[in-house]
Amino acid sequence: MSNKSLFSLAFIIGAATGSIATWYMLKEKYEALAQEEIDSVKEVFLRREQELKGQSVKKIIAEGIKEAGKEKPDLKEYARRLEKGDYTRYSGFGLEKGEKPVSEVGPYVIPPEQFGDNEEHEQISLTYYADGVLTDENDEVIEDVEDAVGIDSLNHFGEYEDDSVFVRNDTRKCDYEILLDQRTYSEVVDDMPHQMEV
C-alpha cells in the first residue's frame, strides 16, 4: 500500500473512532439530563400527592362540587333564554304543572327576520292607531285582539323596531306585521270619503 492510501485509511478510522466516542459521550450526557427532568417531575407530583393526602377527601369533593356549580348556569335562566329564542317544544316533557306547550300558548312576538320564514303561515299586515284601535288592511277594526295577536304584543313597539311589531300565531297559522300609526282611528275614518256608513 502506498503512503497516501495508508494515510487516508488512518484518517477514516480516526474520524470514525472520534465520531463514535463523541456519540457515546453526548448520549450519556443527554440521557442524564432527561433522567434529571423525569426525576424532578416525579418529585413535584409526589409532593402534590402528599399534600392532597393531608387534606380530607370530603373537602376535595366539596371544592370540586363548588367549582362545577360555578360553571353551570341556573336552570330557570336557561329556560328563559330558550323561550326568548323562540325554540319550539315538541313534547310536554319538562313542563311545569299547568304550563302549556308553546303551540298552545297563543300569539307571541318574533324578530323581524323571522316574519314570513314559515311557508305554512299566512302573512297579514295590521295597523295599530294611537287611540288603541287595531285594524286590518281594509281599516276594519279587529274585535278579538287577544285571540289574533295578543294584547301584550302591542306593548313591544321599540323592542326590535320603533314603528312595528311582528307576531306569530301558530294556532291561526299567521304571521302578523303590526304597523304603528300616530294618528287616531277616528281621524283616519273621517278622512275616508269612500267609506259608507251602515
Buried (B, 14 or more C-beta within 10 A) or exposed (E): EEEEEEEEEEEEEEEEEEEEEEEEEEEEEEEEEEEEEEEEEEEEEEEEEEEEEEEEEEEEEEEEEEEEEEEEEEEEEEEEEEEEEEEEBEEEEEEEEEEEBBEEBBBBBBEEEEBEEBEEBEEBEBBBBEEEBBBBEEBEEBEEBEBBBBEEBBEBBEEBBEEBBBBBBBEBEBBBBBEBBEEBBEEBBEEEEEEEEE
